[in-house]
Amino acid sequence: MPSLITKWKKGKPYLYWVRSARVNGHSRIVEQLYLGPRERVMEQIRAQFTSSPTPAQLPQLHTVQTREFGASALFYSLAQELGLVELINAHVPPAPPGRRTSLTVGHYLALAAIKSKRAFAEWYRGTVLARLVPAPSAALDSRRFWDHMDLFEADQVALIQQELLAKISQRFPLGERFLVYDTTNYYTFIHTFNSRPRLPQRGKNKQRRADLRQVALALVVDEERGLPLYYRCYEGNTTDVVALGSSLAGMVGQFLPQQAPVRLTLVLDKGNVSLDNFKALQQAHFSFIAAIPAGWVRRLYQVALKEYDALALADGTRIKVYCRSKRKLGGTEGKLLIGFSPNFYRQQVRTLDLLQRKAEQKLLRLQAAVREAAERNHPRTERAVRGEVAKLVQHDRLKDFFVPTFQLRQGAVEVLSWQWDRRKKREIKHRDFGKTVLFTDRQELEPQRIVAAYRSQARAEEMFRISKSRRPGLWWPAYHWTDGKLQVHALYCFLAMLMIRMVLLRLQERNRSIGVDLLMERLHGIEEALVVYANGAAQRVITERSPEQEELFSALDLETLAQQLGNTVLHP
């Protein structure tokens, strides 16, 4: 049943047309259309019934064509701001004469960064790009795309990255250059026995798909803004510790020639560090701030909290730190800092309690199964039961305070029981939880700066989370089966992450915060309409926007962009 309803947003009424229907015996809204501010809609309705023009007075419409404007126009303008098309065309040769199209290699890659090549032609025709970068349907075929993308060589990609970094540095001054380095991997659907590609390999997958081959990615982002600055795609069976050495070789060429007077400091997570890597970093003229395993400094790790000093961070967070200068680890001298965070402590305690509850439930089921087997005169062997128990409490923390008891009869288990040693659990929490050990060769840095730099690791992790969404144009899933195509996929996905981060920075400057999926959904809903009248007159306008879309439209200054592209912007 259709009806009009009012929704209040930020104290203002907005009118919606809705249609309700019975769903599972209940009345539910199944269709909704935004009409506009209530006062304006009511004025239009009153005007229509009081002074409605006759049909003869209205210009006769010939056709109305709508295209998606918000996301495609915004991201293409960012590609132009970075000069991506010209930059790529300067380093990659054009396709052979028989395979050239009206689009250049740079155009293809920039468009793929906005939306991956999957369903490329259909998407392209429905966006404003069809008139900004006109191309026939034949040029949008997947074969034409790869005719151009197959021209990329590894040395060309390195040069493109280097010049792109220079453009980013001009657009966003990068300060004292703390660089956050992290790695991740992406599983693929490449067949196990397809031996052609070397990049997809079996390894420890971070999405828990060890049954599939994976491709690994190393990423460097700017500490202050989280801008992606460098990437390297490599074999999926290479461990994070080993990958750092090869990544350093590429980073030296990217960063040091341009910023030789500036001291570059790499921020590393625990999984990327080793004593050999510390030496390699020094040889490459990189400083570092790294999280290290507690076992490397066990005696200092166990210092009582009363010996720690209070430290207030810039965001108001309060932690405790214990610092020691001129400490040597494997021949590398630096400052050692152990930080204790109450919030991190509470998170680890809750996680341990949750693991214990889950293990308890599984142990109870195992206990019942052991008892039933004994009652049927088919008791389980001690070895079998111990093996199952070990799997249930395999987490290091659980094993340390779990005490099982086996009642045996002729080598078989009749009764399984256990208890949790509360004293040992309390010791574990007080000794280990809430602590992070940091080591840096920059001994002049204050504790507050060291901690703040390490916490910027979250910026790289944020980019990885974005890249693993199913939004087209990002990393996963990758429908490619050869090394060359995977490397091209890595390049345009890196560009996509860069442009997404630039959009988020614009919103951040205007105190706006929004998730990427919701951002893209609202941008895709902003369209342009070409209205053509029978007399030949035509007008291009931006369609009406919801309050949420209007907020984005204003924050991203899309009105200026729309006017530059020949659109009239109507305001409610």
Stockholm file with secondary structure:
# STOCKHOLM 1.0

chainA/1-572         MPSLITKWKKGKPYLYWVRSARVNGHSRIVEQLYLGPRERVMEQIRAQFTSSPTPAQLPQLHTVQTREFGASALFYSLAQELGLVELINAHVPPAPPGRRTSLTVGHYLALAAIKSKRAFAEWYRGTVLARLVPAPSAALDSRRFWDHMDLFEADQVALIQQELLAKISQRFPLGERFLVYDTTNYYTFIHTFNSRPRLPQRGKNKQRRADLRQVALALVVDEERGLPLYYRCYEGNTTDVVALGSSLAGMVGQFLPQQAPVRLTLVLDKGNVSLDNFKALQQAHFSFIAAIPAGWVRRLYQVALKEYDALALADGTRIKVYCRSKRKLGGTEGKLLIGFSPNFYRQQVRTLDLLQRKAEQKLLRLQAAVREAAERNHPRTERAVRGEVAKLVQHDRLKDFFVPTFQLRQGAVEVLSWQWDRRKKREIKHRDFGKTVLFTDRQELEPQRIVAAYRSQARAEEMFRISKSRRPGLWWPAYHWTDGKLQVHALYCFLAMLMIRMVLLRLQERNRSIGVDLLMERLHGIEEALVVYANGAAQRVITERSPEQEELFSALDLETLAQQLGNTVLHP
#=GR chainA/1-572 SS CEEEEEEEETTEEEEEEEEEEEETTEEEEEEEEEEEEHHHHHHHHHHHHHHCCCTTTSCCEEEEEEEECHHHHHHHHHHHHHTHHHHHHHHSCCCCGGGCCSSCHHHHHHHHHHSCSTTHHHHHHTBTHHHHSCCCGGGGSHHHHHHHHTTCCHHHHHHHHHHHHHHHHHHSCCTTCEEEEEEEEEECCCCTTCCSCSSCBCCCCTTSCTTSCEEEEEEEEETTTCCEEEEEEEETTSCHHHHHHHHHHHHHHHHTTTCTTSCCEEEECGGGCCHHHHHHHHHTTCEEEEECCGGGGHHHHTSCGGGSEEEECTTSCEEEEEEEEEEEETTEEEEEEEEECHHHHHHHHHHHHHHHHHHHHHHHHHHHHHHHHHHTTCCEEHHHHHHHHHHHTCSHHHHHTEEEEEEEETTEEEEEEEEECHHHHHHHHHHHTTEEEEEESCTTSCHHHHHHHHHTHHHHHHHHHHHTSCCTTSSSSCCCCSHHHHHHHHHHHHHHHHHHHHHHHHHHHTTCCCCHHHHHHHHHTCEEEEEEETTSCEEEEECCCCHHHHHHHHHTTHHHHHHHTTCEECCC
#=GC SS_cons         CEEEEEEEETTEEEEEEEEEEEETTEEEEEEEEEEEEHHHHHHHHHHHHHHCCCTTTSCCEEEEEEEECHHHHHHHHHHHHHTHHHHHHHHSCCCCGGGCCSSCHHHHHHHHHHSCSTTHHHHHHTBTHHHHSCCCGGGGSHHHHHHHHTTCCHHHHHHHHHHHHHHHHHHSCCTTCEEEEEEEEEECCCCTTCCSCSSCBCCCCTTSCTTSCEEEEEEEEETTTCCEEEEEEEETTSCHHHHHHHHHHHHHHHHTTTCTTSCCEEEECGGGCCHHHHHHHHHTTCEEEEECCGGGGHHHHTSCGGGSEEEECTTSCEEEEEEEEEEEETTEEEEEEEEECHHHHHHHHHHHHHHHHHHHHHHHHHHHHHHHHHHTTCCEEHHHHHHHHHHHTCSHHHHHTEEEEEEEETTEEEEEEEEECHHHHHHHHHHHTTEEEEEESCTTSCHHHHHHHHHTHHHHHHHHHHHTSCCTTSSSSCCCCSHHHHHHHHHHHHHHHHHHHHHHHHHHHTTCCCCHHHHHHHHHTCEEEEEEETTSCEEEEECCCCHHHHHHHHHTTHHHHHHHTTCEECCC
//
